[in-house]
Amino acid sequence: MMDYLVTHRTTYRYVQDVSHSWHLAHLRLRDTANQKVASSEIAISLEPDSIASRTDYFGNPVEWFAFDRPHTLLEILAESRVTVERPPERPSRESLTHERVRALLENPPDAEARDAVQYIFDSPMTAFKSDIAEYAGESFPPGRPMLAGAEELMNRIHCDFRYDTSVTDATTPVDRVFEIRAGVCQDLAHVAIAAMRSLGLPARYVSGYLLTRPPPGMPRLVGADASHAWFSVWAPPFGWVDLDPTNDVIVGETHVTSSWGRDYGDVAPVAGIILGGHDHMVDVGVDVIPA
């Protein structure tokens, strides 16, 4: 069990006045089977002219806020205290075969299965071509347990794709990532999700944070952590199991979950529309500190 203080600071600096802006933030953390949120608060440098908190379609806490007066600087600070437990052992060979999972989704027997059905379809950032299906099929031969296939797929993506922050951005389509075999955590999660869905198997996108440790003898740098992303598969009888292809690990107590959805577009930490501003700069600082 690990206790964390997670801070996520986003700062926008605009060259000219922004006259109006509307923002949607997925920054407060959510409870999960292995995660309990003690507190999760958001502070905004300007007093919003309109603000509302709600829960989105996927059960994530979100904030909507807007400004109707000129500004050139906006800072959003999220601070959360959370406890994360190590997930129980889930032997992959004991999960249902991928054929049985697919059959369950054709006639969902319960609410959990019905919920999983929505994650077998294309979404805007995970639309795929047939070559991804061929790639995915190598991990799911006949009779393979669902979780065993997903774990192998995670390992192959980790080995076949290069982590590179210079070749993609938040809008890069999954087919481009698959072509160049490189990207960041968001991209690797999208490849895994597209691969699973190409076989009619449910997978969802998870946004969160990862505890990082400095090299031995080096100080921990404030703001040096980053938001993280991975994918989750529905593998009865275990339910949803989270897998991190960037680090080739089953998600455990060093991962902190923020939100989940079909892809990054559903759970971007901060999204919005502005009028004016001309050019702008964005600075993001994240800290995940054991409490």
C-alpha positions as CSV (number, residue, x, y, z in Angstrom):
1,M,0.0,0.0,0.0
2,M,1.3,3.5,-0.9
3,D,0.1,6.9,0.0
4,Y,0.8,9.8,-2.4
5,L,0.5,13.5,-2.8
6,V,-0.1,14.3,-6.5
7,T,0.2,17.8,-7.8
8,H,-0.5,18.8,-11.4
9,R,0.1,22.4,-12.4
10,T,-0.8,23.7,-15.9
11,T,0.1,27.3,-16.9
12,Y,-1.1,29.0,-20.0
13,R,0.6,32.2,-21.1
14,Y,-0.9,34.1,-24.0
15,V,0.8,36.7,-26.2
16,Q,-2.3,38.8,-26.5
17,D,-5.5,39.1,-24.4
18,V,-7.9,36.1,-24.5
19,S,-11.3,37.7,-24.4
20,H,-13.3,34.5,-23.7
21,S,-12.4,31.0,-22.8
22,W,-14.1,27.7,-21.9
23,H,-12.2,24.8,-20.3
24,L,-12.9,21.2,-19.3
25,A,-10.5,19.6,-16.8
26,H,-10.0,15.9,-15.9
27,L,-7.7,16.6,-13.0
28,R,-9.4,15.3,-9.9
29,L,-8.7,11.6,-9.2
30,R,-11.4,8.9,-9.0
31,D,-11.8,5.9,-6.7
32,T,-11.1,2.4,-8.1
33,A,-11.1,-1.1,-6.6
34,N,-7.4,-0.5,-5.6
35,Q,-7.4,3.2,-5.1
36,K,-9.0,5.4,-2.5
37,V,-9.0,9.2,-2.9
38,A,-8.8,11.1,0.4
39,S,-9.0,14.5,-1.2
40,S,-8.7,16.0,-4.7
41,E,-9.0,19.7,-5.2
42,I,-8.5,22.2,-8.0
43,A,-7.4,25.8,-7.6
44,I,-7.6,28.3,-10.5
45,S,-5.6,31.5,-10.6
46,L,-8.5,33.6,-11.9
47,E,-12.0,33.5,-10.5
48,P,-14.1,31.8,-13.2
49,D,-17.2,33.6,-14.4
50,S,-18.9,30.2,-14.6
51,I,-17.9,26.9,-13.0
52,A,-19.5,23.5,-12.4
53,S,-18.4,20.1,-11.2
54,R,-19.9,16.9,-12.5
55,T,-19.3,13.3,-13.3
56,D,-18.9,12.4,-17.0
57,Y,-20.3,9.5,-18.9
58,F,-17.4,7.2,-17.9
59,G,-17.7,8.1,-14.2
60,N,-14.8,10.5,-14.1
61,P,-15.0,13.7,-12.0
62,V,-14.7,16.8,-14.3
63,E,-14.7,20.5,-13.9
64,W,-16.1,23.0,-16.4
65,F,-15.2,26.6,-16.1
66,A,-15.3,29.7,-18.3
67,F,-13.9,33.3,-18.3
68,D,-15.7,36.3,-20.0
69,R,-13.0,38.9,-19.3
70,P,-9.6,39.5,-20.9
71,H,-6.6,37.6,-19.5
72,T,-3.1,36.7,-20.6
73,L,-2.2,34.2,-17.9
74,L,-4.1,31.2,-16.5
75,E,-2.8,28.6,-14.0
76,I,-4.7,25.5,-12.9
77,L,-3.4,23.6,-9.9
78,A,-4.8,20.1,-8.9
79,E,-3.7,18.6,-5.6
80,S,-4.8,15.1,-4.5
81,R,-4.0,12.7,-1.7
82,V,-4.6,9.1,-2.5
83,T,-3.9,5.6,-1.3
84,V,-3.0,2.9,-3.8
85,E,-3.0,-0.8,-3.0
86,R,-1.3,-3.6,-4.9
87,P,-3.8,-5.4,-7.1
88,P,-4.5,-9.0,-6.2
89,E,-2.8,-11.8,-8.1
90,R,-4.6,-12.6,-11.4
91,P,-2.9,-15.6,-13.1
92,S,-3.4,-14.9,-16.8
93,R,-4.0,-18.6,-17.6
94,E,-7.1,-18.5,-15.4
95,S,-8.8,-15.8,-17.4
96,L,-11.4,-16.8,-20.0
97,T,-10.2,-17.5,-23.6
98,H,-10.5,-14.6,-26.0
99,E,-13.1,-16.5,-27.9
100,R,-15.3,-16.9,-24.8
101,V,-14.9,-13.2,-24.0
102,R,-16.0,-12.3,-27.5
103,A,-19.0,-14.6,-27.2
104,L,-20.0,-13.1,-23.9
105,L,-20.1,-9.6,-25.5
106,E,-22.4,-10.8,-28.2
107,N,-25.1,-11.5,-25.6
108,P,-23.9,-9.7,-22.4
109,P,-25.2,-11.5,-19.3
110,D,-24.8,-8.6,-16.8
111,A,-24.1,-4.9,-16.3
112,E,-20.3,-5.4,-16.3
113,A,-20.3,-7.1,-19.7
114,R,-22.7,-4.6,-21.1
115,D,-20.4,-1.8,-20.1
116,A,-17.4,-3.6,-21.7
117,V,-19.3,-3.7,-25.1
118,Q,-18.8,0.0,-25.7
119,Y,-15.0,-0.5,-25.7
120,I,-14.8,-2.9,-28.7
121,F,-15.7,-0.1,-31.2
122,D,-13.5,2.4,-33.0
123,S,-13.1,5.8,-31.3
124,P,-11.7,9.0,-32.9
125,M,-8.1,8.4,-31.9
126,T,-7.9,4.6,-32.2
127,A,-9.4,4.1,-35.7
128,F,-7.3,1.3,-37.2
129,K,-6.3,-0.4,-40.4
130,S,-6.1,-4.2,-41.2
131,D,-2.3,-4.3,-40.5
132,I,-2.9,-3.6,-36.8
133,A,-5.4,-6.5,-36.7
134,E,-2.7,-8.8,-38.2
135,Y,-0.2,-7.5,-35.6
136,A,-2.7,-8.2,-32.8
137,G,-3.6,-11.6,-34.0
138,E,-0.1,-12.9,-33.3
139,S,-0.8,-12.6,-29.6
140,F,-4.2,-14.3,-29.7
141,P,-4.0,-17.8,-31.3
142,P,-7.0,-20.1,-30.8
143,G,-7.7,-21.0,-27.2
144,R,-5.3,-18.4,-25.6
145,P,-6.6,-16.9,-22.3
146,M,-7.6,-13.3,-22.7
147,L,-5.2,-11.9,-20.2
148,A,-2.3,-14.0,-21.4
149,G,-2.8,-12.6,-24.9
150,A,-3.0,-9.0,-23.6
151,E,0.1,-9.4,-21.6
152,E,2.0,-10.7,-24.6
153,L,0.7,-7.8,-26.7
154,M,1.9,-5.4,-24.1
155,N,5.4,-6.9,-24.2
156,R,5.6,-6.9,-28.0
157,I,4.6,-3.2,-28.1
158,H,7.2,-2.4,-25.5
159,C,9.8,-4.2,-27.6
160,D,8.7,-3.1,-31.0
161,F,8.1,0.6,-30.4
162,R,10.6,3.2,-29.5
163,Y,9.7,5.8,-26.7
164,D,10.4,9.1,-28.4
165,T,8.9,12.5,-27.3
166,S,9.9,14.2,-30.6
167,V,7.9,12.3,-33.2
168,T,4.2,12.7,-32.2
169,D,1.8,15.1,-30.5
170,A,-1.6,14.9,-28.9
171,T,-3.3,14.6,-32.3
172,T,-1.2,12.0,-34.0
173,P,-3.4,9.2,-35.3
174,V,-2.7,5.6,-34.2
175,D,-2.0,4.5,-37.8
176,R,0.9,6.9,-38.0
177,V,2.3,5.7,-34.7
178,F,2.0,2.1,-35.9
179,E,3.8,3.1,-39.1
180,I,6.8,4.8,-37.5
181,R,6.9,2.4,-34.5
182,A,7.5,5.3,-32.0
183,G,5.8,7.7,-29.7
184,V,5.0,8.4,-26.1
185,C,2.9,6.6,-23.5
186,Q,-0.4,8.0,-25.0
187,D,0.6,6.6,-28.4
188,L,1.6,3.2,-27.1
189,A,-1.7,2.9,-25.2
190,H,-3.6,3.8,-28.4
191,V,-1.8,1.1,-30.4
192,A,-2.6,-1.5,-27.8
193,I,-6.3,-0.4,-27.7
194,A,-6.6,-0.4,-31.5
195,A,-5.0,-3.8,-31.6
196,M,-7.4,-5.3,-29.1
197,R,-10.5,-3.7,-30.7
198,S,-9.4,-4.9,-34.1
199,L,-10.1,-8.4,-32.8
200,G,-13.4,-7.5,-31.2
201,L,-11.9,-7.4,-27.7
202,P,-12.6,-4.6,-25.2
203,A,-9.9,-2.2,-24.2
204,R,-10.1,1.3,-22.7
205,Y,-7.7,4.2,-22.2
206,V,-6.5,5.1,-18.7
207,S,-5.0,8.5,-17.8
208,G,-3.0,8.9,-14.6
209,Y,0.4,9.3,-13.0
210,L,3.5,7.1,-12.3
211,L,5.8,7.4,-9.4
212,T,9.3,8.0,-10.7
213,R,12.5,7.8,-8.7
214,P,15.7,9.9,-9.4
215,P,19.0,8.0,-10.0
216,P,20.9,7.0,-6.8
217,G,22.5,10.0,-5.2
218,M,20.5,12.6,-7.2
219,P,17.9,14.9,-5.7
220,R,14.3,14.6,-6.7
221,L,13.4,17.5,-9.0
222,V,10.2,19.4,-8.3
223,G,7.9,19.3,-11.3
224,A,9.9,16.6,-13.1
225,D,7.3,13.9,-13.2
226,A,4.7,13.7,-15.9
227,S,1.2,12.5,-16.5
228,H,1.1,8.9,-17.8
229,A,-1.2,6.7,-19.8
230,W,-1.8,3.0,-20.2
231,F,-4.6,0.6,-21.4
232,S,-7.0,-1.7,-19.6
233,V,-8.6,-5.0,-20.8
234,W,-11.7,-6.8,-19.7
235,A,-10.6,-10.3,-18.7
236,P,-13.2,-12.3,-16.9
237,P,-13.3,-13.5,-14.2
238,F,-10.9,-10.8,-13.1
239,G,-12.8,-7.8,-14.6
240,W,-10.7,-4.9,-15.9
241,V,-6.9,-5.4,-15.7
242,D,-4.6,-2.4,-16.4
243,L,-1.4,-2.9,-18.5
244,D,1.4,-0.4,-19.1
245,P,3.1,-1.0,-22.5
246,T,5.5,1.9,-22.0
247,N,7.1,0.1,-19.0
248,D,6.0,-3.5,-19.8
249,V,4.4,-4.0,-16.5
250,I,1.0,-4.9,-15.0
251,V,-0.2,-1.7,-13.3
252,G,0.4,-1.8,-9.6
253,E,0.8,0.5,-6.6
254,T,3.2,2.9,-8.3
255,H,0.5,3.9,-10.8
256,V,-2.2,6.5,-9.8
257,T,-5.4,6.5,-11.9
258,S,-7.1,9.8,-12.8
259,S,-9.7,9.0,-15.5
260,W,-10.6,6.5,-18.2
261,G,-12.5,6.5,-21.5
262,R,-12.3,5.3,-25.1
263,D,-9.1,7.2,-25.9
264,Y,-7.1,10.3,-24.9
265,G,-9.7,12.6,-26.4
266,D,-12.2,11.6,-23.7
267,V,-9.9,12.3,-20.8
268,A,-7.4,15.0,-21.7
269,P,-6.2,16.7,-18.5
270,V,-7.3,20.1,-19.7
271,A,-9.1,20.9,-22.9
272,G,-11.0,24.0,-24.1
273,I,-11.6,26.8,-26.6
274,I,-10.2,30.3,-26.5
275,L,-11.1,33.5,-28.4
276,G,-8.0,35.7,-29.0
277,G,-4.6,35.1,-27.4
278,H,-2.8,34.8,-30.7
279,D,0.1,32.5,-29.8
280,H,0.5,30.8,-26.4
281,M,2.8,28.8,-24.3
282,V,1.9,25.9,-22.0
283,D,3.9,24.7,-19.1
284,V,3.0,21.5,-17.2
285,G,4.6,20.4,-13.9
286,V,3.7,17.2,-12.2
287,D,4.9,15.7,-8.9
288,V,4.0,12.3,-7.4
289,I,5.4,12.2,-3.9
290,P,5.1,9.3,-1.4
291,A,3.3,10.7,1.6
